[in-house]
Amino acid sequence: MESLPLGLQAFFSYLNDEKYLLISGIIFCCIFVVWVYVLLKSKKNLQKTIYKNMKSFQKSFDTSDSGILILSHKDEVIYANKSMMIMCGLERRSQHKIWNSSPQIRIKDRWETLDSLIAKHKKRKEFTPWVFPQTTLKVLDQESLSVDVYFDKLLIGTERNKYYHILTIQDLTESHEVSELAHRHKLTHLPNQLQAEEDIPSLFSKIHLQKKKIAFVLMGFDNYARLRSILGYEESNHVIIQFASYLKGIVTPMNISVYHTFDNHFLLIVTEVASKEGMIGLLREIQLKVASLYKHENLSLHLTFSAGIAIYPDNGGTKTLLDNTYHALAEAQSYGDGKIHLYAPTKTKNTYTDLILHNDMEDALINGEFEVYYQPIVEVKNEEIVAAEALIRWIHPTFGMIPPDHFIGLMEKTGFIVKLGQFILESVLQQQKRWEMFEFKQIEVSINVSMVEIATGEYVQNVQKQLLKHEVQPKHIKFEITEGMAMIGESQTEKYFTDLKALGVKISLDDFGTGYTSFFLSQKVSC
């Protein structure tokens, strides 16, 4: 003691004094009690905060469509939201009790209870979620649900053997319903084009394994726009619904898939092709049914549809067969109403598509690839040429001579026919002027006109301008338009025919009498 500093000697002397020792003990106890109180108070406040946060989380989870279940390491239900209680048949009093619900989940080709899956999940050492996507949940005798199932776990504190086990079940019913609507035609509820595109790969895989043929048949009502204008929106829809119902009735026993791709187009996929003749025979039977499909009171309307057929592997590969079917339908409709066409691949070495031709049109006009040919009209008695018809030809640098029926329709759709029509008119007038200059016999030349050209509203003015420019007598020019096209816009056509007639040119209706009567129009405009 004597060797210690004076301060420490005084402190130990103080501790040896019993009176001061008692006081020190009391002070220490007071400090300890206060510390414990503060600690408990802060812990209680923390618990209150945690409880409030938990209540907030519970409210959020209760509004979730996904079922959420939290189990203790002793299988006590720590928390279950409303969706989970409905899915698994739990009651509110199940909280903090041992989990005893045993719904089943389909795992591949077998059924397992949630209890067994939870037990397996407890044994997993990995902390990554255990996922069972696109499976089925079944609770007792209740209706099965399409679900995604997720297992996860959360460590409690520092004890390595205690975890919360979290189970999440996501109900896919609503998303499947939305997907189902997206893959169905709104009017007929048949599978649509989107569903067909998803089904086709698996159908091709099946055919490859069985080494069989598959056929696509695309059907389209003829003159559907005119049919709708005659019947009206509701009645024409009713015809489509009737036809869809009829198709569903006949294709089911024949193992044929039917799709409603667009307004008036229906696709049949035949996976057991017996013969081409058999398929055409089936389509003829359907055509007979369609012919008498619409009846209203004492009225009946003769309906027709055309069809295009493409067969794999005869008429194209897996990636082009559907496109070839559309080409076949367009080909069938070009021949008239009620026609059936089997796709025939081109035999030329170089093949082209509408997209390629459309892309090359502008350059073709600039590079002089279009040529006007003249088909003579000969008088039989004296074998003398009395007139000619101007015909346009496209000499493509890659594909050679392209038939007009391959590009005229495409040009009308894209509007390029207007530029081509101007080129044809100018070429004919130049030729007429050359014949006049060389004192050749002047003959009448016919030029085919598209309604697309007339619809521009500037066709008559352009004809007048070109006639003046080339100084050609109007009487040597005749404009031809098909009757069916003329009658689409009768009043507009009549006006332009009258204006053209005033220029001194001649006008004729091609295919007269093959469509709707044009007698009224022909009387008004003398050709």
Secondary structure, 3 states (H helix, E strand, C coil): CCCCCHHHHHHHHHHHCHHHHHHHHHHHHHHHHHHHHHHHHHHHHHHHHHHHHHHHHHHHHHCCCCEEEEECCCCEEEEECHHHHHHHCCCHHHCCCECCCCCEEEECCEEEEHHHHHHHHHHCCCCCCEEEEEEEEECCCCCCEEEEEEEEEEECCCCCCCEEEEEEEEECHHHHHHHHHHCECCCCCCECHHHHHHHHHHHHHHHHHHCCCEEEEEEEECCHHHHHHHHCHHHHHHHHHHHHHHHHHHHHHHCEEEEEEECCEEEEEECCCCCHHHHHHHHHHHHHHHHCCEEECCEEECCCEEEEEEEECCCCCCCCHHHHHHHHHHHHHHCCCCCEEECCCCCCCCCCCHHHHHHHHHHHHHCCCEEEEEEEEEECCCCEEEEEEEEEEEEECCCEEECHHHHHHHHHHHCCHHHHHHHHHHHHHHHHHHHHHCCCCCCEEEEECCHHHHCCCCHHHHHHHHHHHHCCCHHHEEEEEEHHHHHHCHHHHHHHHHHHHHCCCEEEEECCCCCCCCHHHHHHCCC
